[in-house]
Amino acid sequence: MTPPAHLQAALSDLLGDARLVAQTLPGTDLKLWLIDAENMDRAFSPDETRRILQDPPYWSFCWASGLALARFLAEHRQWVEGKRVLDFGAGSGVAGIAAMKAGALEVVACDLDPVAIKSCKANAQLNDVALSYSADFFAEDDRFDLILVADVLYDRANLPLLDQFLSRGKQALVADSRVRDFQHPAYQRLGILEALTLPDLAEPWEFRKVSLYHAFR
């Protein structure tokens, strides 16, 4: 299967010999265009490292929190079935695609990165679902039943966003494996899920423990 040319070109600009491959996510029936695992098992040149740090290709990975949330929605369809959903910081679109396959009425994949939006579109096509797209969360109306958030809190500067999610949706589900001192009066932890990032980055075991938090208004 040939990867979308525009996504492959974006990845090649960062890592010349890297290739996107369609991979089935473990424990799901979902497929994503992800960076080939073999390319991650090598040393990067200083120039490659600089480019990756300046413009990380988040969209070419399935992060553990996204995979955990996708599995959760497949097993608990009632969270999204017949509902309007926004996938915040969508990246590859894995959570939004899972929501659509679980019966959501509408899913908007929202991401500031235009390449991530292209990735969401390609992955939606790969999974035979139709999403809508947005580059600005705050331009959206307060009309959603549920806001999905996966692996957005890796940067603690994003923590104030927790106060904003319910401004556009009645409920929010936040999946995170990074914040160990998570405390917010509006959010309650539903449980801890296990998943890993694909391709496997050999992250510490603690990052495979994904906490799922819920808030409602």
Secondary structure, DSSP 8 states (H G I E B T S, - for coil): ----HHHHHHHHHHSTT--EEEEE-TTSS-EEEEE-HHHHSS---HHHHHHHHHS--GGGSB-HHHHHHHHHHHH-GGGTTT-EEEEET-TT-HHHHHHHHTT-SEEEEE-S-HHHHHHHHHHHHHTT---EEES-GGGS-S-EEEEEEES-TTSGGGGGGGGTGGGTEEEEEEEESS-TT---TT-EEEEEEE---BS-----GGGGEEEEEEEE-
